[in-house]
Amino acid sequence: MRPARSPRPRAHVHRGFVEAVAFWFDPALLGEAEARRRVLAAWTPGAAVYALAGGFLLRLTAPCRVECAAAPGLPLTQQDGVLLSAPLSPSEHERLAPSSGSAVLVRAGTAQVHPLEPSRRVDVSAWLDVSGWGMVLVESLGALPPLVATPVPVEAPTRARFGVGAPAPEAEVMRARLEGRPEPQLPRAPGLLERLKAWWNQKPQRPGEATVEAGTAARAAGMMEKLRAWWRGTSQQPGQAAMDTGTAARTPGLFERLLAWWSGREGGASSEGRGTSGNALPSPPPPPQGPGLFSRLAEWLATSTPLGSLLGRRKAEYVRRLFDLFDEGNLQEALRYAIPLDKGAPSEQVRVSLGLPGPREQLAIQPRQGGAASVFGGGAAVYEALRERYREAFRKLEREGRIEEAAFVLAELLNESAEAVSFLERHGRFRLAAELAEGRKLAPGLVVRQWMLAKDVARAVDIARHTGAFADAVLRLERSHPAEARVLRLLWGEVLAQSGDYARAVEVVWPVEDARRLTLAWLERGVEVGGVSGARLLARMLSAFPERFDKVRTRALALLDGEDAEGAPARQVFTEALVRAVEHDKSGGDAGHVLLRSAVRALLRDRAAGHLPLNPRELERMVQLTGDTVLRADLPPLPPPPERKGFSAEGARHVFDAAEGGPWPIYDAVPLSGGRLLVALGEAGARLVTREGRCVAHFDVPAFSLVLSMHEDRALALAPRGAVKRLSRLDLAQRRAEPWCDTRVDAFARVYDGNLWFLAVEDTVMAVDALASEPRALWRVPQLGGHVLEVAAGPSELSFATFNASAELERWTYSLPGPTLRSRQALPRAVEELRYLSLRMDGELVALDQEEGQWLGAYNASSSRPPAQVLPRKELRGVVLGGLWMATMEPMPEGERVGLLERTQGTARAQFFFEEHWAVSVRFLNGELLLFDTAGRLARVDPARGEVRRVVLR
């Protein structure tokens, strides 16, 4: 039996024009150098080169139409998944029986089948001689830039602001005592022992007296101190030490010293804590406790011993003298010795005071809330009597025109800060009212209102931006100051527009009728951004400016004519907004009805294609609203929306060859609406590309990390520069970039709202003004007790993780806007050596150390714990949380494997294997998983649909 001969096709090459998918280059005909040169000249990112039949086969990324006679190499076409260097008849193709993915070359009149195996891949980078290139290390030519600046906080109103002179010497002693520093020595008249000592030193000495002079003087001094302590502790008249301004400050007696010592023991542990700022409290306040041991002891001493009657007489004398000062009209002196009161009556939990209050150090409003820490004695009757005296003093000071001192009585003595602010505003002391409102941490809307009235607009806007108090402040101003309210509303809209939130900016400024041209400009800029937000603004422009119907109609039809899955959410949002507009204005709906018909047809098309799971009843209601009788007649019964098919339970395997990468390393990538991508290429800059990888815009700034705005119209690019990072701002709508600054950034949030960006430097977390020309922090929390490792932020939540020297990992969670601490929790055990940390904005945290993984759930919701079979695995390089999904990164001998797991069932849905050891990164954003590495490989994964799309940059 004769062996089967290779087919000899009638046609040996292609002729004319063909759609080539590959070229074959013969070194025997061209020469080795020329063959390689032609391969490199025709190579494009994503192309593959194989060693085949003694030559090189270049597999193109996309077919191209070429003339065979002018092709750089032998062109190959594709038929049924097979590459052909010549056209084959059906019988010739059947005799060869080539497998899919192979190539058929016709040489010397004979057709031969060559499989395109991965082992035949050729690394064309080895053909390039880079030995002449050298790396040059750069050094900074100047000092490091300063850290992010923080606006100077407003100081509490000082003594001079209230028209009060220098404090009395007793006040200085009281201040030193409160601050814990040495008390100043006050001039005083010499006592009896001092005069005796002076007389003794001045009289003539006899022989031998000099030898005992030092010891005598020391004994005399010791006796003097004992006598002074005894005299001042027991012999003074009630109220004398507190009221007589000409005598020295009273030395604390025995029981007062005992009280101070015991209070220090009780309060020492609770008063220690890590320093925080703003609302960052180290721990929630403990529940109210009953009277302590010393409180019960003090009450027993005051009621069951002779000491009680003595203290009662002294306190009664103090209060009587205080009342006399008020009744005599000596308000200046009375206010110096007045006792601060809480708003309500004394509670049963406060302790009984065994001491006497000293004179007030200054008539200044303190920045914190006041209030007595202990009951001075007398109960509610004394409180009410004092409160009445203070109210009468306030009214008298107001009648005399002493406005600042009257406000002092309200804020410091009566503890009525809000009333004091209103009182100061009523009398035109706007700046003092603003300082008081901010210093006492009143409602942010009230603080913003006061700064607007004080004409400090910049500070008012800064406070409103980081507290989110624009709406509250505008409502407070509109009641009494409509002009200031209008200015603040316009500033609010401008901040939103600069942040990229054009939809809210239009809503905020719409009540200002003479600013409609400004809102139209914002609408047009928002429509240019595109996406879901742009579609919503396009419908708003139709209802708000019907005279621009022709322009809106052109843009709307271009949106509705699309059939891609990425544009389906935008078409749905546009249709729903159009439906609401037509229902609201039933009389003038001609223009709306015209577009609504096309919009509903587009939704029906998207639903049939499986792009949108729409409710049949809602669609039928939309069809009825169009008034299109033909559409209603032709509309068939709508079946239930098809269920989305995700990855199979077996876990699909996807392999990324080493040669699939592009020409640039990919350090970061973020998905955008419409299927677009923003990728960071390191020193090569950043690129905005389509879903196919085609470049739309190139940003010539270094980009290793990307921070995307929630509105998708801008982004921040970060690049390391030694100890600092180079920050650049990207305008995705206008397709331009600009360098911003160089500053230190240790950890940062990966998304921001276009207004504030949360980052960390060492043990400080701050909200940086992303709109300023130079970075400045509008809010910060310093001295967190550990280095900040990770920061995550969203529209309403902020979380960050700290790691201290004791190997303790803590999770802090705040609510936004106006950051307010909601949760602070530590991992159950110390982390010996942290390998990887994943943190979500809601506070969910996974940490990998050398032994196993640890997990903390979200602070405000019950989140499913990661599967137990995943976290304890020591070989994992990282675990990335993504809501209902989770990705694991595991190094393998041949490369790296990324697993996609479903959190609810704990099953692996897909595996992605990257050949060779490149730095593979994982990022979840907007329900999508992005995989990329420094070899230029990039993949977009839709876990809900079970779709994997590979993107090659071009």
Sequence and secondary structure as in RCSB ss.txt:
>XXXX:A:sequence
MRPARSPRPRAHVHRGFVEAVAFWFDPALLGEAEARRRVLAAWTPGAAVYALAGGFLLRLTAPCRVECAAAPGLP
LTQQDGVLLSAPLSPSEHERLAPSSGSAVLVRAGTAQVHPLEPSRRVDVSAWLDVSGWGMVLVESLGALPPLVAT
PVPVEAPTRARFGVGAPAPEAEVMRARLEGRPEPQLPRAPGLLERLKAWWNQKPQRPGEATVEAGTAARAAGMME
KLRAWWRGTSQQPGQAAMDTGTAARTPGLFERLLAWWSGREGGASSEGRGTSGNALPSPPPPPQGPGLFSRLAEW
LATSTPLGSLLGRRKAEYVRRLFDLFDEGNLQEALRYAIPLDKGAPSEQVRVSLGLPGPREQLAIQPRQGGAASV
FGGGAAVYEALRERYREAFRKLEREGRIEEAAFVLAELLNESAEAVSFLERHGRFRLAAELAEGRKLAPGLVVRQ
WMLAKDVARAVDIARHTGAFADAVLRLERSHPAEARVLRLLWGEVLAQSGDYARAVEVVWPVEDARRLTLAWLER
GVEVGGVSGARLLARMLSAFPERFDKVRTRALALLDGEDAEGAPARQVFTEALVRAVEHDKSGGDAGHVLLRSAV
RALLRDRAAGHLPLNPRELERMVQLTGDTVLRADLPPLPPPPERKGFSAEGARHVFDAAEGGPWPIYDAVPLSGG
RLLVALGEAGARLVTREGRCVAHFDVPAFSLVLSMHEDRALALAPRGAVKRLSRLDLAQRRAEPWCDTRVDAFAR
VYDGNLWFLAVEDTVMAVDALASEPRALWRVPQLGGHVLEVAAGPSELSFATFNASAELERWTYSLPGPTLRSRQ
ALPRAVEELRYLSLRMDGELVALDQEEGQWLGAYNASSSRPPAQVLPRKELRGVVLGGLWMATMEPMPEGERVGL
LERTQGTARAQFFFEEHWAVSVRFLNGELLLFDTAGRLARVDPARGEVRRVVLR
>XXXX:A:secstr
         S  S  SEEEEEEEEE HHHH HHHHHHHHHHH  TT EEEEETTEEEEEEEEEEEEEGGG SSEE
EEEETTEEESS   HHHHHHH   TTEEEEEETTEEEEEE  GGGB  GGGGS  TT        SS      B 
        GGGGT     HHHHHHHHHHHTS          HHHHHHHHHHHS   TTSGGGHHHHHHHHHHHHH
HHHHHIIIIIS TTHHHH TTS      HHHHHHHHHHHHHHHHHH      TT  SS         HHHHHHHH
HHHHSHHHHHHHHHHHHHHHHHHHHHHTT HHHHHHH     SS   SSSEE  S     S S   SS    SEE
 SSHHHHHHHHHHHHHHHHHHHHHTT HHHHHHIIIIIS  HHHHHHHHHHTT HHHHHHHHHHTT  HHHHHHH
HHHTT HHHHHHHHHHHT HHHHHHHHHTT HHHHHHHHHHHHHHHHHHT HHHHHHHHTT GGGHHHHHHHHHH
HHHH HHHHHHHHHHHHHH GGGHHHHHHHHHHHHT   STTHHHHHHHHHHHHHHHHH SSS HHHHHHHHHHH
HHHHHHHHTTS    HHHHHHHHHHHT HHHHHH              TT EEEEE GGG  SS   EEEE GGG
 EEEE BTT EEEE TT  EEEEE S BSEEEEETTSSEEEEEEEETTEEEEEEEETTTTEEEEEEEE  SEE S
EE SSEEEEEETTEEEEEETTSSS BEEEEE   SSEEEEEEE SSEEEEEEE TT  EEEEEEETTTTEEEEEE
E SS  SS  EEEE TTS EEEE SS EEEE  SSS      TTTTT TT  EEEEETTEEEEEEEETTEEEEEE
EETTTTEEEEEEEEESS  EEEEEETTEEEEEETTS EEEEETTTTEEEEE   
